[in-house]
């Protein structure tokens, strides 16, 4: 019974964590990797783009990062936050 409760708590924790909104102007590589469809390579590119070009002024500017499409941005907008 304890195992079932532990597994249920873990699943709930992971689902809450995965549903968090990510600030694209301050997120670390690991935080960006929590986004569906973003692995380590793309997450690193986002961080590098931000370091080279400064903060994102719009969420749609993410399409300037190699490997990120306008379709992915549109599907992910509810998980992305843009703040200073």
MIVODO-11023 format. One record per residue: residue in one letter; x, y, z of N, C-alpha, C, O in turn. Coordinates in Angstrom, 2 decimals. Atoms other than C-alpha are relative to their C-alpha. Layout:
N
["A"; [X; Y; Z]; [X; Y; Z]; [X; Y; Z]; [X; Y; Z]] ...
This chain:
84
["X"; [0.82; -1.19; 0.00]; [0.00; 0.00; 0.00]; [0.87; 1.26; 0.00]; [0.57; 2.22; -0.70]] ["X"; [-0.90; -1.16; -0.02]; [2.85; 2.40; 0.82]; [0.61; 0.27; -1.36]; [0.79; 1.42; -1.76]] ["X"; [-0.59; -0.13; 1.32]; [4.36; 1.73; -2.58]; [-0.98; 0.71; -0.94]; [-0.58; 1.60; -1.70]] ["X"; [1.01; -0.63; 0.85]; [1.12; 2.70; -4.32]; [-0.13; 1.48; 0.34]; [-0.22; 2.32; -0.56]] ["X"; [0.10; -1.40; -0.43]; [0.87; 5.91; -2.29]; [1.23; 0.78; -0.44]; [1.12; 1.92; -0.91]] ["X"; [-1.24; -0.65; 0.42]; [4.51; 6.74; -3.01]; [0.00; 0.25; -1.50]; [0.38; 1.34; -1.96]] ["X"; [0.05; -0.15; 1.46]; [4.05; 6.15; -6.74]; [-1.01; 1.08; -0.38]; [-0.72; 1.91; -1.24]] ["X"; [1.03; -1.00; 0.29]; [0.85; 8.23; -6.79]; [0.52; 1.41; 0.32]; [0.29; 2.34; -0.45]] ["X"; [-0.55; -1.31; -0.37]; [2.61; 11.09; -4.99]; [1.06; 0.44; -1.00]; [1.12; 1.62; -1.35]] ["X"; [-1.04; -0.32; 0.98]; [5.53; 10.93; -7.42]; [-0.62; 0.43; -1.32]; [-0.19; 1.42; -1.92]] ["X"; [0.68; -0.35; 1.25]; [3.22; 10.98; -10.46]; [-0.63; 1.38; 0.12]; [-0.52; 2.19; -0.81]] ["X"; [0.61; -1.31; -0.22]; [1.34; 13.96; -9.02]; [1.05; 1.10; 0.01]; [0.84; 2.16; -0.58]] ["X"; [-1.07; -0.99; -0.06]; [4.57; 15.81; -8.30]; [0.56; 0.27; -1.39]; [0.77; 1.43; -1.76]] ["X"; [-0.53; -0.16; 1.35]; [5.91; 15.20; -11.82]; [-0.99; 0.73; -0.88]; [-0.59; 1.60; -1.66]] ["X"; [0.98; -0.67; 0.85]; [2.65; 16.28; -13.46]; [-0.15; 1.46; 0.36]; [-0.34; 2.30; -0.52]] ["X"; [0.05; -1.40; -0.41]; [2.53; 19.49; -11.41]; [1.25; 0.71; -0.50]; [1.16; 1.82; -1.03]] ["X"; [-1.25; -0.59; 0.45]; [6.20; 20.17; -12.20]; [-0.03; 0.24; -1.50]; [0.40; 1.30; -1.96]] ["X"; [0.02; -0.11; 1.46]; [5.65; 19.56; -15.92]; [-1.00; 1.05; -0.47]; [-0.88; 1.53; -1.60]] ["X"; [1.00; -0.96; 0.42]; [2.68; 21.94; -15.99]; [0.39; 1.43; 0.38]; [-0.37; 2.36; 0.08]] ["X"; [-0.44; -1.34; -0.37]; [4.65; 24.90; -14.60]; [0.29; 0.84; -1.23]; [0.64; 0.34; -2.29]] ["X"; [-0.31; -0.95; 1.05]; [5.10; 28.00; -16.69]; [1.48; 0.35; 0.11]; [2.00; 0.54; 1.21]] ["X"; [-1.44; -0.27; 0.05]; [8.70; 28.70; -17.76]; [0.24; 1.41; -0.52]; [-0.29; 1.79; -1.57]] ["X"; [-0.39; -1.34; 0.43]; [10.13; 32.21; -17.98]; [1.19; -0.15; -0.95]; [2.29; -0.52; -0.53]] ["X"; [-1.07; 0.23; 0.98]; [12.16; 32.13; -21.18]; [1.15; 0.99; 0.14]; [2.22; 0.77; -0.44]] ["X"; [-1.09; -0.96; -0.19]; [14.22; 35.15; -20.09]; [0.87; -0.30; 1.21]; [1.91; 0.34; 1.40]] ["X"; [-0.82; 0.31; -1.18]; [15.51; 33.59; -16.89]; [0.19; -1.49; 0.23]; [0.97; -1.88; 1.10]] ["X"; [-0.08; 1.44; -0.22]; [15.10; 29.82; -17.19]; [1.39; -0.54; -0.29]; [2.07; -0.11; -1.22]] ["X"; [-1.26; 0.70; 0.23]; [18.15; 27.63; -16.90]; [-0.22; -1.05; -1.09]; [-1.35; -1.31; -1.50]] ["X"; [0.09; 1.06; 1.00]; [18.92; 24.94; -19.44]; [-0.88; -1.14; 0.52]; [-1.74; -1.63; -0.21]] ["X"; [0.77; 1.10; -0.59]; [17.48; 22.28; -17.11]; [-1.48; 0.35; 0.08]; [-2.33; -0.49; -0.19]] ["X"; [1.40; -0.42; -0.06]; [14.29; 24.28; -16.60]; [-0.64; -0.01; -1.38]; [-1.79; -0.42; -1.53]] ["X"; [0.52; 0.01; 1.37]; [13.87; 24.70; -20.36]; [-0.24; -1.42; -0.49]; [-1.17; -1.67; -1.26]] ["X"; [0.15; 1.40; 0.39]; [14.31; 20.95; -20.81]; [-1.30; -0.61; 0.52]; [-1.73; -1.65; 0.03]] ["X"; [1.28; 0.48; -0.52]; [11.10; 20.50; -18.79]; [-1.14; 0.22; -0.99]; [-2.21; -0.37; -0.86]] ["X"; [1.03; -0.27; 1.01]; [9.16; 21.84; -21.77]; [-0.09; -1.17; -0.97]; [0.93; -1.70; -1.42]] ["X"; [0.20; 1.09; 0.95]; [7.66; 19.19; -24.02]; [0.61; 0.38; -1.35]; [0.33; 1.44; -1.89]] ["X"; [-0.62; -0.23; 1.29]; [9.72; 18.91; -27.18]; [1.34; 0.71; 0.05]; [1.96; 0.94; -0.98]] ["X"; [-1.29; -0.69; -0.14]; [12.80; 20.67; -25.78]; [0.96; -0.93; 0.73]; [0.76; -1.28; 1.89]] ["X"; [-1.03; 0.83; -0.61]; [15.84; 18.51; -25.14]; [1.20; 0.85; 0.35]; [1.15; 2.08; 0.24]] ["X"; [-1.19; -0.73; -0.43]; [19.31; 19.46; -23.94]; [0.60; 0.90; -1.08]; [1.07; 1.99; -0.78]] ["X"; [-0.62; -0.78; 1.08]; [20.53; 20.69; -27.34]; [-0.78; 1.28; -0.26]; [-0.20; 2.36; -0.34]] ["X"; [0.82; -1.18; 0.27]; [17.61; 23.04; -28.01]; [0.00; 0.94; 1.21]; [0.06; 2.16; 1.06]] ["X"; [-0.04; -0.82; -1.21]; [17.59; 24.23; -24.39]; [1.29; 0.80; 0.05]; [1.28; 1.99; 0.40]] ["X"; [-1.28; -0.69; 0.01]; [21.27; 25.09; -24.68]; [0.00; 1.12; -1.05]; [0.53; 2.20; -0.81]] ["X"; [0.09; -1.03; 1.04]; [20.58; 26.97; -27.93]; [-0.82; 1.21; 0.46]; [-0.49; 2.35; 0.14]] ["X"; [0.81; -1.10; -0.51]; [17.88; 29.03; -26.21]; [0.83; 0.86; 0.94]; [0.82; 2.09; 0.84]] ["X"; [-0.84; -0.73; -0.95]; [20.27; 29.99; -23.42]; [1.10; 0.77; -0.75]; [1.36; 1.93; -0.44]] ["X"; [-1.05; -0.67; 0.77]; [23.05; 30.79; -25.91]; [-0.55; 1.18; -0.79]; [0.08; 2.24; -0.87]] ["X"; [0.62; -1.08; 0.74]; [20.70; 32.88; -28.04]; [-0.26; 1.19; 0.93]; [0.03; 2.33; 0.58]] ["X"; [0.30; -1.04; -0.99]; [19.61; 34.83; -24.95]; [1.28; 0.71; 0.44]; [1.29; 1.92; 0.61]] ["X"; [-1.28; -0.60; -0.40]; [23.25; 35.39; -23.92]; [0.59; 0.86; -1.12]; [1.22; 1.88; -0.84]] ["X"; [-0.55; -0.74; 1.14]; [24.19; 36.59; -27.44]; [-0.83; 1.20; -0.40]; [-0.29; 2.23; -0.80]] ["X"; [0.91; -1.02; 0.52]; [21.13; 38.69; -28.26]; [-0.75; 0.77; 1.08]; [-1.47; 1.72; 0.77]] ["X"; [0.74; -0.64; -1.08]; [19.79; 39.71; -24.87]; [-1.35; -0.68; 0.21]; [-1.65; -1.70; -0.42]] ["X"; [1.30; 0.57; -0.35]; [16.37; 39.03; -23.43]; [-0.92; -0.06; -1.20]; [-0.84; 0.76; -2.11]] ["X"; [1.02; 0.09; 1.04]; [13.54; 37.89; -25.66]; [-1.01; 1.12; 0.23]; [-1.44; 1.35; 1.36]] ["X"; [1.00; -1.06; -0.15]; [11.16; 40.77; -26.34]; [-1.40; -0.51; -0.27]; [-2.38; 0.09; 0.16]] ["X"; [1.28; 0.67; 0.21]; [8.37; 38.47; -27.54]; [0.23; -1.50; 0.04]; [1.34; -1.98; -0.18]] ["X"; [-0.10; 1.46; 0.01]; [7.66; 34.77; -27.21]; [0.27; -0.49; -1.41]; [1.00; -1.46; -1.61]] ["X"; [-0.18; 0.42; 1.39]; [7.52; 34.53; -31.00]; [1.45; 0.12; -0.47]; [1.83; -0.51; -1.46]] ["X"; [-1.43; -0.14; 0.34]; [11.20; 35.57; -31.11]; [0.75; -1.32; 0.17]; [1.84; -1.49; -0.36]] ["X"; [-0.62; 1.32; -0.15]; [11.99; 32.00; -30.06]; [0.21; -0.69; -1.33]; [1.06; -1.57; -1.45]] ["X"; [-0.19; 0.65; 1.30]; [11.62; 31.06; -33.72]; [1.33; 0.34; -0.65]; [1.69; -0.22; -1.68]] ["X"; [-1.34; -0.33; 0.46]; [15.04; 32.65; -34.23]; [1.02; -1.04; 0.46]; [2.15; -1.08; -0.03]] ["X"; [-0.87; 1.04; -0.53]; [16.53; 29.74; -32.28]; [-0.12; -1.23; -0.91]; [-1.21; -1.74; -1.13]] ["X"; [-0.01; 1.16; 0.89]; [17.56; 26.89; -34.58]; [-0.65; -1.20; 0.69]; [-0.29; -1.56; 1.82]] ["X"; [0.66; 1.18; -0.54]; [15.29; 23.91; -34.04]; [-1.36; 0.28; 0.62]; [-2.07; -0.65; 0.99]] ["X"; [1.31; -0.35; -0.57]; [12.26; 25.81; -32.75]; [-0.87; 0.56; -1.13]; [-0.49; 1.49; -1.83]] ["X"; [0.91; -0.42; 1.06]; [9.32; 26.19; -35.09]; [-1.13; 0.87; 0.55]; [-1.42; 0.87; 1.74]] ["X"; [1.16; -0.81; -0.37]; [6.41; 28.61; -35.07]; [-1.13; -0.89; 0.52]; [-1.88; -0.48; 1.40]] ["X"; [1.03; 0.94; -0.45]; [4.14; 25.58; -34.65]; [0.24; -0.39; 1.45]; [-0.70; -0.42; 2.25]] ["X"; [-0.31; 0.37; -1.38]; [5.94; 24.51; -31.47]; [-0.30; 1.17; 0.94]; [-0.86; 0.98; 2.01]] ["X"; [0.25; -1.18; -0.83]; [5.76; 28.07; -30.12]; [-1.49; 0.16; 0.25]; [-1.91; 0.38; 1.38]] ["X"; [1.45; -0.15; -0.13]; [2.03; 28.27; -30.78]; [-0.59; -1.03; 0.95]; [-1.45; -0.71; 1.78]] ["X"; [0.50; 1.07; -0.87]; [1.40; 24.92; -29.06]; [0.46; 0.18; 1.45]; [-0.18; -0.32; 2.37]] ["X"; [-0.62; -0.09; -1.33]; [3.59; 25.89; -26.09]; [-0.25; 1.33; 0.71]; [0.19; 1.49; 1.85]] ["X"; [0.16; -1.34; -0.57]; [2.50; 29.48; -25.43]; [-0.58; 0.00; 1.40]; [-0.26; 0.87; 2.21]] ["X"; [0.58; 0.04; -1.34]; [0.48; 28.48; -22.38]; [1.01; -0.43; 1.06]; [0.75; -0.32; 2.26]] ["X"; [-1.06; 0.43; -0.93]; [3.71; 27.12; -20.82]; [1.16; 0.99; 0.04]; [2.12; 0.79; 0.79]] ["X"; [-1.10; -0.95; 0.11]; [5.89; 30.13; -21.68]; [-0.38; 1.33; 0.60]; [-1.49; 1.82; 0.40]] ["X"; [0.19; -1.30; -0.61]; [6.24; 33.34; -19.74]; [1.12; 0.89; -0.46]; [2.26; 0.44; -0.63]] ["X"; [-0.99; -0.97; 0.45]; [8.04; 36.45; -20.87]; [0.01; 1.14; 1.01]; [-0.94; 1.92; 1.08]] ["X"; [-0.09; -1.10; -0.95]; [9.20; 38.78; -18.13]; [1.44; 0.49; 0.06]; [2.37; -0.16; -0.40]] ["X"; [-1.32; -0.65; -0.06]; [12.10; 41.07; -17.44]; [0.80; -0.42; 1.16]; [1.93; 0.04; 1.33]] 
